[in-house]
Amino acid sequence: MTGAITEEYLTRAAVFPLDPSPAQERLLRSYCGAARFAHNWALGQVKDNLATRSDERAAGLSEEALTASLSWSAYSLNRVWNAAKEEAAPWWPEVSMHAFRSGVVAAAAGLENFRSSKKGTRKGRPVGFPRFKSRDRSKPAVTFTEINHQGSWFEDSDVLAGRVSPNGHRIRLMLPQSTPDRDVQRRRANLAWIHTTESTRRLVKKVADGTASIQKVTISYVGGRWQASVLVRYLVQPVIQSVVRPRAPGQAGPDTAIGVDAGITHLATLSRPVPGLTDDHGHIANPRVLEKQLDRLAKVDRRLARCQKGSKNRAKVKRRRARLHGTITKTRSLELHRVSNALTNQFDVIAIEDLNVAGMANAKRHLGRALADVSLAELRRQLTYKSPDRGTTLVVVDRFYPSTKTCSSCGAVRAKLPLAVRVFECSICGMSLDRDINAAINIEAESRRLLKAKRQSLHQATSPQDVAGLRPETENADSRTEKTGVPTGTAALAACRAEPRSHATVVV
């Protein structure tokens, strides 16, 4: 049985590692430096305007007599930059205009985040006023925007003709067009195409067919290597219930669900074993990529500390250190992609917990590095954006749901369960089970309950006989029709009463 098919536009980033020539790398670094210069210049103009208005207020001037405020929008800041670039940067013809525009747009985005955070309309942590970018500590990056000519990013003639490039390993680099010297322009024309280590054929085909459009291209220096991040907007047809989907052993039907309990001892524990992904108990091994490279990192750090600042040897060691960190990040990312791909391809419902990773790292300092190495937030991010593409429902269970302290057999809730206790033993039914497996089973059960309640609420909303106030409600305004079956007189009663307050985010 097939589910409903709906068309939807999604935005994703396709990352291609680059292999630029030495001349192209020098040009890219000059672009990144120009973007950093424009970013700092825009912030300086805003700060000077704010300081001038503050001094005038302190002098007793009225609001009408104050200096006009400078708009923080990207459009206004770009106009101010274009009017002052001859004086601020006389070398501007040597660099593409997109480099300066990239820095100004980044400054405007930082200012807007600060403003919305100050007003309380921005989600997440409070954001302070943007800082100036340092040449040594900031990430070199530049963004190019070209929406009208989609095929110009690749071999233009091949794309427009509906053909694919024979190699499919080239992406265009925008060059400055205002250089008067023709010899310089001729030499720079050889730098227009950057070699990519991965093929771009799939993206070229989508652009040629008109099913995908490129919004912008960001070239950055990450992990000791250059990479191009292509922001693509494309049309997808997510299927609510997949037609053909591999099933886990012993499971059948369109509603196969899996509970995922993320941790440190194991990368994740599933509510049941999955061949090829977990061991016989349902554990996914933690690769501990950072821990395996700590000795090499310490050796490189000691060598870097002995180098003189500004020397060529120090620059070489810094590149070596950046590449080592890039290897660690890439290895960890590949492992997480393997896990997230297996889960989204095999199951229709994936249930995870809403963990406060930052709070856990701050509360227990000795766990900070281990939590950073396992990257629990990255696993959730991958599951979040892959689920809509593959017709999988992601259910995020509230962080206050006692998944670890609840018995998966009888539903009794223990008052305390220290982290050092790795086996859950129920004093009521006598069940003994690994605490992570017990938590994964409870997460799966809670996701099924939440999905059932969601379906019932949608059915009641469309039913004309269901009027508000006809059905009794609990003291927490949760209109349940069945009892939980948790014994009274224990800590389970308090957990049962608090359970309706836990909300879940269901991503379809």
WOHUTA-V778075 format. One record per backbone hydrogen bond with DSSP energy under -0.5 kcal/mol. CO is the residue of the C=O (numbers start at 0). NH is the residue of the N-H. If there is no record, write none. Layout:
co=CO nh=NH
co=CO nh=NH
//
This chain:
co=3 nh=5
co=3 nh=239
co=5 nh=237
co=7 nh=9
co=7 nh=235
co=9 nh=11
co=9 nh=233
co=11 nh=13
co=11 nh=231
co=12 nh=14
co=13 nh=229
co=15 nh=227
co=16 nh=196
co=16 nh=197
co=20 nh=24
co=21 nh=25
co=22 nh=26
co=23 nh=27
co=24 nh=28
co=25 nh=29
co=26 nh=30
co=27 nh=31
co=28 nh=32
co=29 nh=33
co=30 nh=34
co=31 nh=35
co=32 nh=36
co=33 nh=37
co=34 nh=38
co=35 nh=39
co=36 nh=40
co=37 nh=41
co=38 nh=42
co=39 nh=43
co=40 nh=44
co=41 nh=45
co=42 nh=46
co=43 nh=47
co=44 nh=48
co=45 nh=49
co=46 nh=50
co=47 nh=51
co=48 nh=52
co=49 nh=53
co=50 nh=54
co=51 nh=55
co=52 nh=56
co=53 nh=57
co=54 nh=58
co=55 nh=60
co=56 nh=59
co=61 nh=65
co=62 nh=65
co=68 nh=70
co=72 nh=76
co=73 nh=77
co=74 nh=78
co=75 nh=79
co=76 nh=80
co=77 nh=81
co=78 nh=82
co=79 nh=83
co=80 nh=84
co=83 nh=86
co=83 nh=87
co=84 nh=88
co=88 nh=91
co=90 nh=93
co=91 nh=94
co=95 nh=98
co=95 nh=99
co=96 nh=100
co=97 nh=101
co=98 nh=102
co=99 nh=103
co=100 nh=104
co=101 nh=105
co=102 nh=106
co=103 nh=107
co=104 nh=108
co=105 nh=109
co=106 nh=110
co=107 nh=111
co=108 nh=112
co=109 nh=113
co=110 nh=114
co=111 nh=115
co=112 nh=116
co=113 nh=117
co=114 nh=118
co=115 nh=119
co=115 nh=120
co=115 nh=121
co=133 nh=137
co=139 nh=220
co=141 nh=218
co=143 nh=216
co=147 nh=149
co=148 nh=151
co=149 nh=152
co=150 nh=153
co=152 nh=171
co=153 nh=155
co=154 nh=158
co=155 nh=159
co=156 nh=160
co=157 nh=162
co=158 nh=161
co=167 nh=199
co=168 nh=195
co=170 nh=193
co=171 nh=173
co=179 nh=181
co=180 nh=184
co=181 nh=185
co=182 nh=186
co=183 nh=187
co=184 nh=188
co=185 nh=189
co=186 nh=189
co=187 nh=190
co=188 nh=191
co=191 nh=172
co=191 nh=193
co=193 nh=170
co=194 nh=18
co=199 nh=203
co=200 nh=204
co=201 nh=205
co=202 nh=206
co=203 nh=207
co=204 nh=208
co=205 nh=209
co=205 nh=210
co=205 nh=211
co=210 nh=234
co=212 nh=214
co=212 nh=232
co=215 nh=230
co=216 nh=143
co=216 nh=218
co=217 nh=219
co=217 nh=228
co=218 nh=141
co=219 nh=221
co=219 nh=226
co=221 nh=224
co=224 nh=221
co=225 nh=17
co=226 nh=219
co=226 nh=228
co=227 nh=15
co=227 nh=229
co=228 nh=217
co=228 nh=230
co=229 nh=13
co=229 nh=231
co=230 nh=214
co=230 nh=215
co=231 nh=11
co=231 nh=233
co=232 nh=212
co=233 nh=9
co=235 nh=7
co=237 nh=5
co=237 nh=239
co=240 nh=2
co=247 nh=250
co=255 nh=347
co=255 nh=348
co=257 nh=350
co=258 nh=260
co=258 nh=270
co=259 nh=261
co=260 nh=268
co=264 nh=285
co=265 nh=262
co=266 nh=262
co=267 nh=283
co=268 nh=260
co=273 nh=276
co=273 nh=277
co=278 nh=281
co=281 nh=269
co=282 nh=278
co=282 nh=284
co=283 nh=266
co=283 nh=267
co=284 nh=286
co=287 nh=291
co=288 nh=292
co=289 nh=292
co=290 nh=293
co=292 nh=296
co=293 nh=297
co=294 nh=298
co=295 nh=299
co=296 nh=300
co=297 nh=301
co=298 nh=302
co=299 nh=303
co=300 nh=304
co=301 nh=305
co=302 nh=306
co=303 nh=306
co=307 nh=310
co=310 nh=314
co=311 nh=315
co=312 nh=316
co=313 nh=317
co=314 nh=318
co=315 nh=319
co=316 nh=320
co=317 nh=321
co=318 nh=322
co=319 nh=323
co=320 nh=324
co=321 nh=325
co=322 nh=326
co=323 nh=327
co=324 nh=328
co=325 nh=329
co=326 nh=330
co=327 nh=331
co=328 nh=332
co=329 nh=333
co=330 nh=334
co=331 nh=335
co=332 nh=336
co=333 nh=337
co=334 nh=338
co=335 nh=339
co=336 nh=340
co=337 nh=341
co=338 nh=342
co=339 nh=343
co=340 nh=344
co=341 nh=345
co=342 nh=346
co=347 nh=392
co=348 nh=257
co=349 nh=394
co=350 nh=259
co=351 nh=396
co=352 nh=354
co=354 nh=356
co=355 nh=359
co=356 nh=360
co=357 nh=361
co=358 nh=362
co=359 nh=363
co=362 nh=364
co=363 nh=366
co=364 nh=367
co=366 nh=370
co=367 nh=371
co=368 nh=372
co=369 nh=373
co=370 nh=374
co=370 nh=375
co=374 nh=378
co=375 nh=379
co=376 nh=380
co=377 nh=381
co=378 nh=382
co=379 nh=383
co=380 nh=384
co=381 nh=385
co=382 nh=386
co=383 nh=387
co=385 nh=389
co=386 nh=389
co=386 nh=391
co=387 nh=390
co=391 nh=393
co=392 nh=349
co=392 nh=394
co=393 nh=395
co=393 nh=506
co=394 nh=351
co=394 nh=396
co=395 nh=504
co=396 nh=353
co=397 nh=400
co=400 nh=402
co=401 nh=405
co=404 nh=413
co=406 nh=410
co=411 nh=406
co=417 nh=420
co=419 nh=421
co=421 nh=434
co=422 nh=424
co=423 nh=432
co=425 nh=429
co=430 nh=425
co=432 nh=423
co=433 nh=437
co=434 nh=438
co=435 nh=439
co=436 nh=440
co=437 nh=441
co=438 nh=442
co=439 nh=443
co=440 nh=444
co=441 nh=445
co=442 nh=446
co=443 nh=447
co=444 nh=448
co=445 nh=449
co=446 nh=450
co=447 nh=451
co=448 nh=452
co=449 nh=453
co=450 nh=454
co=451 nh=455
co=452 nh=456
co=453 nh=457
co=454 nh=458
co=455 nh=459
co=456 nh=460
co=457 nh=461
co=458 nh=462
co=462 nh=465
co=464 nh=466
co=466 nh=469
co=473 nh=476
co=476 nh=478
co=477 nh=473
co=477 nh=479
co=489 nh=492
co=489 nh=493
co=490 nh=494
co=491 nh=495
co=492 nh=496
co=493 nh=497
co=494 nh=498
co=495 nh=499
co=497 nh=500
co=498 nh=501
co=503 nh=505
co=504 nh=395
co=504 nh=506
co=505 nh=507
co=506 nh=393
//
